[in-house]
Structure formats: structure tokens, C-alpha cells
Amino acid sequence: MRFSVERDVLADATGWAARNLPSRPGLTANALTGLLLDATAGSAAAAGLVVCAFDTEVAVRAPVAATVEQPGRALVPGRLLADIVRSLPAAVIQVDTEGDRLLLRCGSVRFTVPLMDPADYPELPSFPAPIGEVDTLGFAEAVGQVAPAAGRDETVPVLTAVRLEISGRGLSLAATDRYRLAVRGIPWQPTVEDPWALAHVPAKVLADVARTQTSASRIVVGLDVSDPAGARLGFAAAGRQTIVRLIDGTFPNYRKLLPETVAHVATAQTAELAAAVRRVAVVATRTAPLRFTFTRDQVVAEAGDGGGAQASETIPVEYTGPELSVLLNPSYLLDGLGAVEDDEATIGFVAADPAQASARPVVLTGKDSGGRGSPDGGAFRYLLMPIRTDTVS
């Protein structure tokens, strides 16, 4: 195998693909820790290089514009290759295989890297049949709003996923870790008749797809439910492909938690409220989370257990309801505020009685939603469970 390629182009592709290499200890000699380089010669349209990574759950392919003099395949230690390419000067890299080693030359710099046996590398899954396309920026925004609410506990895999509901009306994204719930709907363009599917996509993978920088305005979505190894979803943009095995399990019936109306609503400047939460949270602890006390046209944020540091700040809000006090996890609240698209955020309380309202989910939205909206609406909604006093005493 022999090809030449611009350093920046190869560094971008190998760095992106290397993020999908397995990170579990004990796999340092495993073929899956390698990046597969597949160089193809031929017509200008077909020639080039593809960088591949696969950890049995997620497969990625990144096409690279390269001048291929001799086609071939090589399996190279993945993270080492990405680090080497990133360290090279900004110039053309000459890449050759010599026996059991890969040779990289860039100006006066020369690296040799031992190769792995490509025969040990499993066959990558093919991209699933396309079912539609979604706007790149809109998709990235929705994933960024919803994915932070997914769980981190790997013992309950389905809660580490974003539930993607696919229909002719649009795409609906939902994630929960039992303590908060984020929901967002976005339009898309189906390319098949009457599309309908449910897909539990690992939140980490979906977030990486959304963060990938691309010049493509649309992301192609593919779905394969017939794969014996498990259903797979695919995302493709600007030639780059991510194919992920979906997570099995029963996702909570989140729609029953989404209220159509709220009894009390407070409206605040999103950035001002978030800044106050960050300041007061400096002294918050697990046993002394943030307490928010709402009275007419203001909310007081307080933290501190009386035996150590304490903090409080008064924030102006639009609120005309009864005095109401609620304990909230500051990190979870900041995730929700960070996802609100509007300059103003609304905090809705479901119950009219202040005592009941402090124990039931708080509904965070942008001002245009006003804390309301049908469960099937497209607006971003973020439900946050208050902390019960018996859990912090």
C-alpha cells in the first residue's frame, strides 16, 4: 500500500475515527484497537482512502482525499497513529507499507509503526437502508438539548440511550436518568412511505454524531432491523458514516409525566438565572442542595447547611403565585438552563398547592412554551424532580 495525503486531512479523519476505538483495559493487543486503512486506486471518483474503526457496537468510516499509488489495506494501532499524524508538520504525508511496518514520511520527519494483522479484523457492518434525512444543525441542537439527561449507569443500559421515535410527523428525542427528563421534537424528510420506528441509541454515540463538524447540510438516517446481531441505525454526512447497534430494553413511559398545563409559572432571564445558580452552588453539597423560594416577582436561591459556608442570591422573575419553596440539584438545573434556546426561561409547577408543587416535577422550557405544551409537541421540555427533604436530612 502506498499513498500520499495532506496532514490536516488525515489528522482530522484518524482523530475522529480513534474516538470510537474501545477503551476497556486488556484490549491493547486486540485487533479492534486498530484503525483500518483501506486505500483504493482507480478513477478519480472511486480512488482514495477510507479510515475505519469498529468496537463491535459502533462502526465508523471516514473517507479521505488521497493520491493512491498502490492500493491495499493496513491495520495500524489506532491511537498511536492518530497521535503521530497530529504531531506531524502541516505538509503532505507519504505513507507506505514495508513488510510488517507502516512508514510515514513528512518533510524531514520519519515514523515507522508496527502493523497488526488485518485478517484478525472483523467485517464492518454495511450502512443500513436510508429512511430519511434531517437538517444537520437542527439535529445537533436537539441532541445537545436531550442527551445530557441520559443516565450514566451501565447496569440499566436502556437509560443510557436517547429514545428516537421516527414517524412521518417528525423525529422525537427523549432521555431520562429517572431524576430528570428531556424531550424535543424536530422535523425531518422521510424517503420511505409511512416511516415508523423506535430506536434506543446510545447517548454518547448520538452526541458524537451531533458534534462532528461537517459541511453537509443534511444527515442521512438509515435503519436495519433485520441484522441477526441486532438492529442498527446509521448516520451519514459528507461521506462519513456512523453505524450503531441499538440498545434493547423497555424505556419508561415518559409521556404520562409531561403535563399539558401547569398551575404556576415563573419567568426569568435564562443567563442571569444560570449565573446565579453557579455562584450559589459553590457551597452546595449533597446534603445541602439549592433551595429556591419563589415569592412575587423574585426567587431566592440558597445553599448551605448552617454548619459551614452559606450563600444566597435574589433573582428577579415574573411570578405572581403563592410563596413556594423547592429543593433542586444545581447540576441538573444548569443542564436544563443550558439547553433552553430562549433568552427567557420558564419554570412551571404542576400542582396549585405549594406543598404538593414542591414535591412534583418542575417543568423547564423556553418562554414561548410557557411551561405548557402537548406531549407530542416539538418544543424542548425538561422535567426535573425536586429533592425530597427526607433524602437530605
Disulfide bonds with the S-S distance in Angstrom:
none
